Structures are given as structure tokens and as C-alpha cells.
Amino acid sequence: MGAITYRWQRVLLFVAMNRYEFKDSLLRVMERKVHWSQSALEGGQVPAGRLHILLEQEYGVWVRDYPIFLGRAYVQCPLCKVRRELAENLYEEETGKISGSAPHAELFLEYPRGLGMSLERFRHPQLLPQAAAFRALLDEATSGHGWAVATAVTTLFLEGTQHERCVIEPGHHKPPVPRAHHHPLVKYYGLPVSCLALERAQRAVESAHRKGAWHLMLDFVDERERPAVLQWMGHVLHGWLHYRDELAEACGLVSAGSARRAG
């Protein structure tokens, strides 16, 4: 009887989640969006011959079709104020005209172009198994579970980082953005600085997009929708971590724990 009562108490607390609890739960999900391979990627430890794998998988999994995910959130949303914000984000992604640049997916392709890679590989990238599974999860999350879930997965998870607390809580400061010549692709692989157009476009709109994403989540998502949003954010985090494990291995990276076990 005690166990049943405890489970029901947890259900009631979850259903009655207030704005602060919702915000904190979302932040805790985002603070787990950290993978052991990130420091290796930033330190230029991916062999140059495998760098194309990283770029192809990221492009095929979500970069190319990010506007589609946003569009799904837009068409599911009955709230005109939310649709306007999503439309502005979508317009920037598809055209780059707010930042004075170009479509963001096209700007991403400046990386492989500047590194001398064949862009033919990016026309129909072959996804690794966990990459394909993660892409399928993104399609599922953004397709039939309402605007709130689709918006959270796209504007919070995919666009956001582990430093989201810096966006909405005073006193938390985001790590400084490295200068262009310190970007890993420039510093370790010889990418021309001129090919960092996506970085420049994102910086031009990043602050507004991050604050806008949290505004939509905290000010427009109905209490009854909050549990589903958190559930799907957890699913997406789990899928992302598996995807990044596979991607790191494909790029020739080994975690410290695996290295110790192998030794």
C-alpha cells in the first residue's frame, strides 16, 4: 500500500508541476547534454581522414532538415503569438536574411567545402545505425505530439547547449566564444576563417533565439503539456548520447574509461 501511495504522490507532483519546476527540469536535461568526446573534438583529435564522418552525420541527422522540424512545430501550434516567433526562426534558418547571411544549411556546407571535401557525399549522406535511430526519434518527436514537444526538441535541445542556465538566470555567465582563428576546424585542420559564416550568422541571432525559445516554453506551454515535453526531452537526450557514442567511435575517438579497460 505504501509503495502504491508513493507512486501516486509522484504522479500528482508531476502533473501539478509549476513554472519553476518545469524550468528547472528542462535546465537539468540540457545540463546533461554533454558528451565525453566534445573535448577531443575541440582539441583536434579526430584524424583528418575521418573528419568528413562527423560533418556528414551531423548534416544528415539534423542540420539539413532543421527547418522541417521547426515547420512541424509551426503547423501544430494553435497560438498565433507562438507561431509568429517560430516563423521568424524558420525564416532565418531558410533564408539567413535576418542575420544578413544565407540559409543555415548552406552555410554549414562551407565547412566541408573549405576543407576540400567532396560535397557530393553530403547530397545523400549514409547515416550510421545510431544516427539513423536518432533521426527517426527526432521525426517522431516533432511529428505527432503537439507543438510544445516539437518546439522543445528543436529550439531547446537541438539549438541549445549545456549552458542554457546562463540564458535565463542572472549571475550565470556563458563561457566566452573563442576567436575565429581558435575555432577547432581553423586551428587544427586549416579551414579558412572565411568559411565560418555559419558561426557568424548564429552569433547574430543567438541571443534572441535562446531567449525566445525559453519564452515559448515557460510562458505558453500549458501545465497539462509539461510532463509530455519533459518525457520527450529525456528520450531525445538518451538518443543523442547513443548517437554521439557511435559517432565518436566512427571518428576514431576512445573514451578514457574504454582506454583504461583496454590497457
C-alpha positions as CSV (number, residue, x, y, z in Angstrom):
1,M,0.0,0.0,0.0
2,G,2.8,2.4,0.9
3,A,4.5,1.8,-2.5
4,I,1.3,2.5,-4.3
5,T,0.7,5.7,-2.3
6,Y,4.3,6.8,-3.1
7,R,3.8,6.3,-6.8
8,W,0.6,8.2,-6.8
9,Q,2.2,11.0,-4.9
10,R,4.9,11.2,-7.6
11,V,2.3,11.2,-10.4
12,L,0.4,14.1,-8.7
13,L,3.5,16.1,-8.2
14,F,4.4,15.6,-11.8
15,V,1.0,16.6,-13.1
16,A,0.9,19.7,-10.8
17,M,4.4,20.9,-11.9
18,N,4.6,24.6,-11.6
19,R,6.5,27.0,-13.9
20,Y,9.7,27.0,-11.7
21,E,9.8,23.2,-11.5
22,F,9.2,22.9,-15.3
23,K,12.0,25.4,-16.0
24,D,14.4,23.6,-13.6
25,S,13.6,20.2,-15.0
26,L,14.3,21.4,-18.6
27,L,17.6,23.0,-17.4
28,R,18.7,19.7,-15.9
29,V,18.0,17.9,-19.1
30,M,20.1,20.5,-21.0
31,E,22.9,20.3,-18.5
32,R,23.2,16.6,-19.3
33,K,23.7,17.5,-23.0
34,V,27.4,16.8,-22.6
35,H,29.4,14.1,-24.2
36,W,32.9,12.8,-23.4
37,S,34.0,13.3,-27.0
38,Q,33.5,17.0,-27.0
39,S,36.9,17.9,-25.6
40,A,38.6,15.6,-28.1
41,L,36.7,17.2,-31.0
42,E,37.6,20.7,-29.7
43,G,41.2,19.6,-29.3
44,G,41.6,18.4,-32.9
45,Q,41.9,14.8,-32.0
46,V,39.8,13.5,-34.8
47,P,42.0,12.1,-37.6
48,A,41.7,14.4,-40.6
49,G,40.7,11.5,-42.8
50,R,37.7,10.8,-40.6
51,L,36.5,14.4,-40.1
52,H,34.1,14.0,-43.0
53,I,32.2,11.4,-41.0
54,L,31.4,13.9,-38.3
55,L,30.3,16.6,-40.7
56,E,28.2,14.2,-42.8
57,Q,26.4,12.6,-39.9
58,E,25.5,16.0,-38.3
59,Y,24.3,17.3,-41.6
60,G,22.2,14.3,-42.4
61,V,20.8,13.8,-38.9
62,W,19.5,17.3,-38.2
63,V,21.4,20.3,-39.7
64,R,19.9,20.0,-43.3
65,D,16.4,19.4,-42.1
66,Y,16.2,21.6,-39.0
67,P,13.7,23.9,-40.8
68,I,11.5,20.9,-41.4
69,F,11.4,20.2,-37.6
70,L,10.6,23.8,-37.0
71,G,7.9,23.8,-39.6
72,R,6.3,20.8,-37.9
73,A,6.1,22.7,-34.7
74,Y,4.6,25.7,-36.5
75,V,1.8,23.8,-38.2
76,Q,0.8,22.0,-35.0
77,C,0.5,25.3,-33.0
78,P,-2.9,27.0,-32.4
79,L,-1.3,30.0,-30.7
80,C,-0.7,32.9,-33.0
81,K,2.0,34.6,-30.8
82,V,4.0,31.3,-30.7
83,R,3.6,30.8,-34.5
84,R,5.0,34.3,-35.1
85,E,8.2,33.5,-33.1
86,L,8.5,30.1,-34.8
87,A,8.0,31.7,-38.2
88,E,10.8,34.2,-37.6
89,N,13.2,31.5,-36.5
90,L,12.2,29.4,-39.6
91,Y,12.6,32.4,-41.9
92,E,16.2,32.9,-40.6
93,E,17.0,29.2,-41.0
94,E,15.7,29.0,-44.5
95,T,17.0,32.3,-45.8
96,G,19.5,33.8,-43.4
97,K,18.1,37.3,-44.2
98,I,17.7,38.4,-40.6
99,S,21.4,37.8,-39.9
100,G,22.3,39.1,-43.4
101,S,23.7,35.8,-44.5
102,A,22.3,32.8,-46.3
103,P,20.3,29.6,-45.5
104,H,22.0,28.0,-42.5
105,A,22.2,24.5,-44.0
106,E,24.1,26.0,-47.0
107,L,26.4,27.9,-44.6
108,F,27.2,24.6,-42.8
109,L,28.5,23.2,-46.1
110,E,31.2,25.8,-46.1
111,Y,33.0,23.6,-43.6
112,P,33.5,20.6,-45.9
113,R,33.9,22.9,-48.9
114,G,36.7,24.9,-47.2
115,L,38.4,21.6,-46.1
116,G,38.5,20.3,-49.6
117,M,35.9,17.6,-49.2
118,S,33.6,16.4,-51.9
119,L,30.1,17.9,-51.4
120,E,28.7,15.0,-53.3
121,R,28.9,13.0,-50.1
122,F,26.5,15.4,-48.5
123,R,23.7,15.1,-51.1
124,H,22.6,11.7,-49.7
125,P,24.6,11.1,-46.5
126,Q,24.6,7.5,-45.3
127,L,23.6,7.5,-41.7
128,L,25.2,5.2,-39.2
129,P,22.8,3.0,-37.3
130,Q,22.5,5.1,-34.1
131,A,22.4,8.3,-36.2
132,A,19.5,6.9,-38.2
133,A,17.8,5.9,-34.9
134,F,18.3,9.4,-33.5
135,R,17.0,11.0,-36.7
136,A,13.9,8.7,-36.5
137,L,13.4,9.8,-32.9
138,L,13.5,13.5,-34.0
139,D,11.0,12.8,-36.7
140,E,8.7,11.1,-34.2
141,A,9.1,13.8,-31.6
142,T,8.3,16.6,-34.0
143,S,5.5,15.0,-36.0
144,G,2.6,13.9,-33.8
145,H,2.9,15.0,-30.2
146,G,1.9,18.7,-30.3
147,W,3.6,22.0,-30.8
148,A,5.1,22.1,-27.3
149,V,7.1,18.9,-27.7
150,A,8.2,19.7,-31.2
151,T,9.3,23.2,-30.2
152,A,11.2,22.0,-27.1
153,V,13.1,19.4,-29.1
154,T,14.0,21.8,-31.9
155,T,14.5,25.2,-30.3
156,L,15.7,24.0,-26.9
157,F,17.5,20.7,-27.4
158,L,18.9,20.9,-30.9
159,E,19.8,24.6,-30.8
160,G,20.7,24.7,-27.1
161,T,23.7,23.7,-25.1
162,Q,24.6,22.7,-21.6
163,H,24.9,26.4,-20.7
164,E,21.2,27.3,-21.0
165,R,21.1,28.4,-17.4
166,C,23.2,31.4,-18.5
167,V,20.4,32.5,-20.8
168,I,17.6,32.8,-18.2
169,E,19.2,33.1,-14.8
170,P,21.1,36.2,-13.7
171,G,24.5,35.5,-12.3
172,H,25.4,32.6,-14.6
173,H,27.8,33.5,-17.3
174,K,28.4,31.6,-20.5
175,P,32.0,30.6,-21.4
176,P,33.5,33.2,-23.8
177,V,33.3,32.4,-27.5
178,P,36.8,31.7,-28.9
179,R,38.2,33.9,-31.6
180,A,37.7,32.7,-35.1
181,H,41.4,31.6,-35.5
182,H,41.0,29.4,-32.4
183,H,38.0,27.5,-33.9
184,P,39.0,23.8,-33.9
185,L,38.4,23.5,-37.7
186,V,40.6,26.5,-38.3
187,K,43.3,25.8,-35.7
188,Y,43.8,22.1,-36.3
189,Y,42.5,21.4,-39.9
190,G,43.3,24.5,-41.8
191,L,39.8,25.7,-42.5
192,P,39.8,29.3,-43.9
193,V,38.3,31.7,-41.4
194,S,36.1,33.0,-44.2
195,C,34.3,29.6,-44.1
196,L,32.9,30.3,-40.6
197,A,29.9,32.1,-42.0
198,L,27.5,29.9,-40.0
199,E,29.2,30.8,-36.8
200,R,28.8,34.5,-37.6
201,A,25.2,34.1,-38.6
202,Q,24.4,32.2,-35.4
203,R,26.0,34.8,-33.2
204,A,23.9,37.5,-34.9
205,V,20.7,35.8,-33.8
206,E,21.7,33.5,-31.0
207,S,20.7,35.7,-28.0
208,A,17.2,36.4,-29.4
209,H,16.7,32.8,-30.4
210,R,17.8,31.4,-27.0
211,K,15.6,33.8,-25.0
212,G,12.7,33.3,-27.4
213,A,12.9,29.5,-27.0
214,W,12.6,29.8,-23.3
215,H,9.9,32.4,-23.5
216,L,7.8,30.0,-25.6
217,M,8.4,27.1,-23.2
218,L,7.8,28.9,-19.9
219,D,5.1,31.4,-20.9
220,F,2.9,29.4,-23.4
221,V,3.2,25.7,-22.7
222,D,0.1,24.6,-20.8
223,E,0.6,22.8,-17.4
224,R,-1.0,19.7,-18.8
225,E,1.6,19.6,-21.6
226,R,4.6,19.9,-19.4
227,P,5.0,16.2,-18.5
228,A,5.0,15.2,-22.2
229,V,7.6,17.8,-23.0
230,L,9.9,16.6,-20.3
231,Q,9.4,13.0,-21.3
232,W,10.3,13.6,-24.9
233,M,13.3,15.8,-23.9
234,G,14.5,12.9,-21.9
235,H,14.0,10.5,-24.8
236,V,15.9,12.8,-27.2
237,L,18.8,13.3,-24.7
238,H,19.1,9.5,-24.4
239,G,19.1,9.0,-28.2
240,W,21.6,11.8,-28.6
241,L,24.1,10.3,-26.2
242,H,23.9,6.9,-28.0
243,Y,24.3,8.7,-31.3
244,R,27.3,10.6,-30.1
245,D,28.9,7.4,-28.7
246,E,28.7,5.8,-32.1
247,L,29.9,9.0,-33.9
248,A,32.9,9.3,-31.6
249,E,33.9,5.7,-32.3
250,A,33.4,6.1,-36.1
251,C,35.7,9.2,-35.9
252,G,38.4,7.1,-34.1
253,L,37.9,8.5,-30.6
254,V,38.1,6.4,-27.5
255,S,36.8,7.4,-24.1
256,A,39.1,7.5,-21.1
257,G,37.2,4.7,-19.4
258,S,37.5,2.4,-22.5
259,A,41.1,3.2,-22.8
260,R,41.8,2.2,-19.2
261,R,39.8,-1.1,-19.7
262,A,41.7,-1.8,-22.9
263,G,45.0,-1.2,-21.1
